[in-house]
Amino acid sequence: MTTIPEMMSVIEITAPGGPNVLQLTTRPIPQPTGNEVLIRIHAAGVNRPEVLQRRGLYPPPPGATDIPGLEAAGEIATLGPDAKGLKIGNKVCALLPGGGYGEYAVVDAGSCLPVPAGLSMVEAAALPETYFTVWANVFDDADLKSGETLLVHGGTSGIGVTAISLAKAWGAKVVATASSDGKCAALINLGADKVYRYDTAPWDTDIAEHGGVDVVLDMAGGDFMPRNLACLNARGRHVSIAFLRGAEASINIFQIMQKRLKLSGSTMKSRPSAEKARLAKALRSNVWPLLEAGNIKPVIDATFPMAEAAKAHSRMEDGTHIGKIVLKIV
C-alpha cells in the first residue's frame, strides 16, 4: 500500500483578482470522514465557476475547501469509515465541492464515477462538471426528448460541446451560437445542425422563422433572455445556468403564459450530496455506456501543468478555447 504523505501541493487563491493570484503552495492532506473518500488526483478540469471564485464572485459552499477545482480524476487513496461501493486503487472521476487544484481531495463517495473504459485520466477529468450540469438541466429539468430541438449558447465551451454531443446522441437536433466564424465551423464539426454568430446574426428571428426550439440551455442571460423566449415553441423549456451578459433581464410575461413556457435555473456546486449521488447514478446508467462505446467523447482544448494554473485561467478568459481545459496534477 502506498503511504499517504502529510502535505500536498495545491493551487490557492491568494487574493481576489486576475489569473496571477493563483499560486502554488503546500497544504495538509485532508482526511475523509463519514461517506467521503480521498482521491489522489491525476488531472483536474478548469471551469468558469473557478474563474468567478478567483475573482471573489463565487465563494465555496459552507464547509468546503477554499482550494478551487470542481472536478478531477484519479485513484482512491483511502476511504472514510462509512464509504461503501469503492475500494482503494479504484480509478474514478468525481464532482467536487472544491479542491481539484491539488494532489489530493476529499469528496462524498456518491459523487464518484468510474473512469470510463478507454478514456485517459485527462479525458475523465473533463467529464464531471459538464456532464452533471448538462444532464441535470437539459435532460432532468428540461426533459429534452428525441426529435426535439435544443438551443445552446456558448457552444464551444465545455458545457456547450457536452450538450451538443449528448443531445445528438439522444436523437435531438441542436442549434448553437458562437462568437466567430472559426468557432461556428468547429460547432458544425462537433455535430450541431445549425450555428449562428451571436454578435452579427439575427439568430432569434431566424430560429423562430424556421421551426423554433423546444429547449434553451442559456449561459448568457441579460439581453439574450427575451430573444431566447421568442425562439421557444409552445411548451418550451428555458434553463439558466449562468449570466455572462448580465443577471437581470426584461421579459414578456404574457409570452410565457401564451406559449405555456417553463423557466428554471440551477447551480451545481451547492447541491447536497444526495442530489449529486442521484445524478451520478443517472449518468452511470444513461451516459457512461455511450462514453465506453465511443459514441461520445470529451473534447479537450488544452492541458497545463498544475503550476501553470494561471495560464489555464487566462486561456479560458481569452475566449478562444473549444472544449475543456485541463490541469495535469501528476
Stockholm file with secondary structure:
# STOCKHOLM 1.0

chainA/1-330         MTTIPEMMSVIEITAPGGPNVLQLTTRPIPQPTGNEVLIRIHAAGVNRPEVLQRRGLYPPPPGATDIPGLEAAGEIATLGPDAKGLKIGNKVCALLPGGGYGEYAVVDAGSCLPVPAGLSMVEAAALPETYFTVWANVFDDADLKSGETLLVHGGTSGIGVTAISLAKAWGAKVVATASSDGKCAALINLGADKVYRYDTAPWDTDIAEHGGVDVVLDMAGGDFMPRNLACLNARGRHVSIAFLRGAEASINIFQIMQKRLKLSGSTMKSRPSAEKARLAKALRSNVWPLLEAGNIKPVIDATFPMAEAAKAHSRMEDGTHIGKIVLKIV
#=GR chainA/1-330 SS CCCCCSEEEEEEECSSSSGGGEEEEEEECCCCCTTEEEEEEEEEEECHHHHHHHTTSSCCCTTSCSSCCSEEEEEEEEECTTCCSCCTTCEEEEECSSCCSBSEEEEEGGGEEECCTTCCHHHHHTSHHHHHHHIIIIIIISCCCTTCEEEESSTTSHHHHHHHHHHHHTTCEEEEEESSHHHHHHHHHTTCSEEEETTTSCHHHHHHHTTCEEEEEESCCTTHHHHHHHHEEEEEEEEECCCTTCSCCCCCHHHHHHHTCEEEECCSTTSCHHHHHHHHHHHHHHTHHHHHTTSSCCCEEEEEEGGGHHHHHHHHHTTCCCSEEEEECC
#=GC SS_cons         CCCCCSEEEEEEECSSSSGGGEEEEEEECCCCCTTEEEEEEEEEEECHHHHHHHTTSSCCCTTSCSSCCSEEEEEEEEECTTCCSCCTTCEEEEECSSCCSBSEEEEEGGGEEECCTTCCHHHHHTSHHHHHHHIIIIIIISCCCTTCEEEESSTTSHHHHHHHHHHHHTTCEEEEEESSHHHHHHHHHTTCSEEEETTTSCHHHHHHHTTCEEEEEESCCTTHHHHHHHHEEEEEEEEECCCTTCSCCCCCHHHHHHHTCEEEECCSTTSCHHHHHHHHHHHHHHTHHHHHTTSSCCCEEEEEEGGGHHHHHHHHHTTCCCSEEEEECC
//
